[in-house]
Amino acid sequence: MLYCEIGDIVFCKEALFNDGGIPDLPEDALLARAGTRGVIVQTGVIEADERQAIFLVRFEGEDGLLGGPVGCLPDELIQSEAEAAILRQQAV
């Protein structure tokens, strides 16, 4: 289980795509590639199931700037920089 607090650094475990939750982007737009570094900006639970944690993460873009917040489930994130480096290499 992933335990994170606001300000913690995390990495995408897999490529994340817009599921329609971000209205300013096309549906299925790539939000972050596997292994991309991000920072937790908010934590909470899913309204429909308060046992399910959710994290708002701002991921680094190719330009090094943080993008807008993305809602992520714990199983979509890792905290290991070494594992993230492997994921980035596999994605190339």
C-alpha positions, 0 to 999 in steps of 0.5 A: 500500500502506498502511504503518501503525504502532501509534498512527497515525490512519486512516480507513475507506475504506468502511462496515465491518460485522460479518462474525461476527468480533465475537460480542457484536454482531449479524452485519452490525452497522455497525462504522464509517461511511465516513470514520470516524477510528480509531487503529491499536492492533495490527498483524499478519498473517492466520494463513492467509496471512502475506503479508496484513497486518491492522490492529486499529483502534479507531474513534470512535463518534458520542459521540467515544469509541473503540469496540472493536478491529476487524480491517481489511485495508489496502485498507479504510483510508486515511490522508488526512483530506481524502479521509475528509471527502469520504467522510463527505459522500458517506455522508450 
